[in-house]
Amino acid sequence: MNEHMNLTERAIDMRVFFDRKADGYDDVHRSFMETKTALTEALPDGTRRVLDLGGGTGLELFPLFERFPDAVVTVIDVSEKMLDALRRRPFADRVRPVPGDFFEVDFDSDYDAVISTSALHHFEPDDKLILWRKIYGCLRPGGLFLNADKISADRQAETDAFAFYRKNKGSENYPHIDTPLAPSTEVRLLEDAGFRNVTVTLTDRDNYRLFRGEK
Ligand SMILES: C[S@@+](CC[C@H](N)C(=O)[O-])C[C@H]1O[C@@H](n2cnc3c(N)ncnc32)[C@H](O)[C@@H]1O
């Protein structure tokens, strides 16, 4: 039994939501390619073993495999339909899709990098810290965590986002009411999880940042 029932509930809602969205997903999310490409550019030469959290249909893996054709990428995603689209990609033989909730699935170890794009802006800070520690634990020494994700502009906007989420819990679209954290909260949690030299970079979008931490 998961001690964080709110997370289990949220993951199930996510699966239902993204199973429904999978067919038209790429048409909407291709507009984020600049951010996804920036993430690949931030990876060091020689990157090979990669874990992608919430990799979905694998859009961020196009630039990644262009730069690192020999990479091997494990993709954990709760939506089987999103993973079905990933399985049809030209680089599918370099990818290992793992269906499941990234709070529940065991991670392998010794990754060169853990990456994620647009997938981690739905969690309370305490829950995020659990995930950040799990990510830290699966990296090799010197490995990198790169997360390109939505942010709240500041702490007040973060508080407001969670208040809005709670108020609308149960409404039709609530699983996808975003609760992004402020950059200062993200940095604190990354440092609390053990990451060093944490940096925050502006992407092509005002409400997105690329967070980078080293083990
Ligand atoms: C907005 S999509 C991003 C997909 C891809 N990374 C991209 O940038 O195009 C978010 C993905 O995260 C997955 N996801 C959300 N919560 C999850 C969880 N708790 N465990 C595993 N996957 C999750 C969803 O199923 C979905 O495929």
PDBQT file of the ligand as one rigid body, heavy atoms in Angstrom, charges set to zero:
ROOT
HETATM    1  C1  LIG A 301       2.970  16.721 -20.648  1.00  0.00    +0.000 C 
HETATM    2  S1  LIG A 301       3.493  15.036 -20.851  1.00  0.00    +0.000 S 
HETATM    3  C2  LIG A 301       5.218  15.249 -21.247  1.00  0.00    +0.000 C 
HETATM    4  C3  LIG A 301       5.714  14.179 -22.194  1.00  0.00    +0.000 C 
HETATM    5  C4  LIG A 301       7.114  14.405 -22.731  1.00  0.00    +0.000 C 
HETATM    6  N1  LIG A 301       8.081  14.441 -21.664  1.00  0.00    +0.000 N 
HETATM    7  C5  LIG A 301       7.178  15.695 -23.511  1.00  0.00    +0.000 C 
HETATM    8  O1  LIG A 301       7.818  16.661 -23.047  1.00  0.00    +0.000 OA
HETATM    9  O2  LIG A 301       6.583  15.781 -24.591  1.00  0.00    +0.000 OA
HETATM   10  C6  LIG A 301       3.590  14.432 -19.172  1.00  0.00    +0.000 C 
HETATM   11  C7  LIG A 301       3.821  12.920 -19.119  1.00  0.00    +0.000 C 
HETATM   12  O3  LIG A 301       4.085  12.555 -17.768  1.00  0.00    +0.000 OA
HETATM   13  C8  LIG A 301       3.390  11.341 -17.479  1.00  0.00    +0.000 C 
HETATM   14  N2  LIG A 301       3.171  11.295 -16.022  1.00  0.00    +0.000 N 
HETATM   15  C9  LIG A 301       2.497  12.192 -15.253  1.00  0.00    +0.000 A 
HETATM   16  N3  LIG A 301       2.509  11.808 -13.965  1.00  0.00    +0.000 NA
HETATM   17  C10 LIG A 301       3.212  10.639 -13.918  1.00  0.00    +0.000 A 
HETATM   18  C11 LIG A 301       3.586   9.759 -12.872  1.00  0.00    +0.000 A 
HETATM   19  N4  LIG A 301       3.239   9.992 -11.597  1.00  0.00    +0.000 N 
HETATM   20  N5  LIG A 301       4.326   8.667 -13.188  1.00  0.00    +0.000 NA
HETATM   21  C12 LIG A 301       4.694   8.408 -14.471  1.00  0.00    +0.000 A 
HETATM   22  N6  LIG A 301       4.362   9.219 -15.507  1.00  0.00    +0.000 NA
HETATM   23  C13 LIG A 301       3.631  10.317 -15.229  1.00  0.00    +0.000 A 
HETATM   24  C14 LIG A 301       2.114  11.443 -18.298  1.00  0.00    +0.000 C 
HETATM   25  O4  LIG A 301       1.517  10.179 -18.520  1.00  0.00    +0.000 OA
HETATM   26  C15 LIG A 301       2.597  12.108 -19.579  1.00  0.00    +0.000 C 
HETATM   27  O5  LIG A 301       2.984  11.186 -20.565  1.00  0.00    +0.000 OA
ENDROOT
TORSDOF 0
